[in-house]
Amino acid sequence: RMEPKKDKFFYYKYIGELTFLAGIVNICAIVLLELTITHYTGNLSKAAIALADGEFTEFREILSCILLFFLGSIVSGYIYHERKSDLTKYDTILPILFGIILYTSFKTSDDSINILRVISLGMGTQNGTYIRIKGILVRTTHITGYLTDAGFCLGSLLRGNRDDAWKLMFYLGSILIFFFGGFISFLLIKFIGVKTLEVIAMLYCTFGLQMGYHYLRERQSKNPLNIETE
């Protein structure tokens, strides 16, 4: 096995990079495509409003994104349902495939809803990817729950439960990383506009290649990298 410290560093880096990428994607979708796409509480509400208001085209568009996000989660469940630990080839294949499809959609389609659908599928797949840390099932594409969890852990810590200190740091760190991803995304949009989508596609392909490098290295050394901390 890898040394525990190296193992742990890679593990948190893996989670942090996915969270950062989701932050970039979400702001890009909000500013350029006018829909939050990495989480769906607001979109479900928008769909209900659109249906009640008779805006059936808008309702169908939002509903299609919701269903594709759900489909992406199904794909992850099918692939990762028996995952215990260690990188798999899909940690390389899925990000690269998403990057390629996103880039192709951007280059071949002028319809923003088609790009939103691609992003929805990709984010659903990413969010459904099995990642667990000390009993916590990590979700890398949305932060709403982390605000509640961070508040709960802080309250517990104030009552003297020091076991929750690491959880508080993890949740706050994830929130900041997601925020920073959004900040960078907005700066990119200001300078290069819709070409930000090309940058996102490139970043996902780069992330996938990085995972592929680690996956092949661990296979060759017959020294599995544990990305699950009990």
C-alpha positions, -999 to +999 in steps of 0.1 A: +000+000+000+008+037-003+020+054+029-011+066+048-001+103+046+002+101+008-030+081+006-049+107+026-035+136+007-046+122-027-080+113-013-087+149-002-072+163-034-096+140-054-126+153-035-115+189-036-109+189-073-143+175-081-159+201-057-140+229-074-151+217-109-187+216-098-184+252-085-171+263-119-199+244-137-227+258-115-218+295-120-213+290-157-247+274-160-263+302-139-247+331-157-246+318-193-274+293-194-297+307-166-303+275-146-287+260-115-275+227-128-255+210-100-284+207-076-321+206-081-341+219-051-346+252-069-352+236-103-380+214-089-396+246-076-391+263-110-407+233-127-437+235-105-441+272-111-437+268-149-464+241-149-488+260-128-482+291-149-489+273-182-453+277-194-451+241-207-420+246-229-400+258-199-415+230-177-404+204-203-369+219-205-364+219-167-379+185-163-356+170-190-326+183-170-339+168-138-345+135-154-310+135-170-294+143-136-313+114-122-301+092-151-266+102-144-270+090-108-284+057-121-253+053-143-231+059-112-251+034-092-248+008-118-210+013-120-201+019-084-227-002-065-200-027-053-172-002-049-154-005-016-122+015-022-095+022-047-096+040-080-113+024-110-110+029-147-143+047-146-127+075-125-108+082-157-133+073-184-163+093-170-147+127-166-130+125-200-162+114-217-181+142-201-155+167-212-156+154-248-194+154-250-196+189-234-170+203-259-188+186-288-222+199-278-208+235-274-192+234-309-222+218-327-253+232-310-266+267-306-293+256-283-284+263-246-309+237-234-289+209-251-258+220-233-277+222-200-289+186-206-253+174-212-242+192-180-271+177-160-262+142-171-225+148-162-233+163-128-257+136-119-230+110-127-204+129-107-227+134-077-236+098-077-200+087-077-194+066-046-170+085-022-171+080+015-150+095+043-153+082+079-189+072+074-199+103+055-212+099+019-196+128+001-215+148-025-193+170-047-218+189-068-239+207-042-232+225-009-267+232+006-266+202+029-230+210+039-242+244+054-266+225+077-240+198+085-214+225+093-238+243+116-248+211+133-211+201+138-203+236+152-232+233+176-220+199+187-185+211+191-197+240+213-213+214+235-179+197+239-180+170+213-145+173+198-150+143+176-170+165+152-141+190+148-127+173+117-162+171+101-166+209+106-133+215+089-142+192+060-176+208+054-162+244+057-133+235+034-157+220+008-179+251+009-149+274+004-136+252-025-170+253-042-172+291-037-137+295-051-146+275-082-176+298-087-154+328-083-130+316-109-158+307-132-173+342-131-139+358-138-135+334-168-169+344-181-161+381-179-129+376-200-138+348-224-176+345-223-191+313-235-157+299-242-157+291-205-175+260-215-145+249-235-123+255-205-146+234-183-145+206-209-107+207-209-105+207-171-126+176-169-105+158-195-073+169-176-088+156-143-097+123-159-062+119-174-048+126-139-069+099-124-058+076-152-022+082-144-027+073-107-049+043-117-022+029-140+006+036-115-012+018-088-020-012-110+016-015-121+029-013-086+001-037-074-003-012-046-040-001-045-048+035-036-075+035-010-098+065-017-122+055+011-114+063+047-134+043+072 
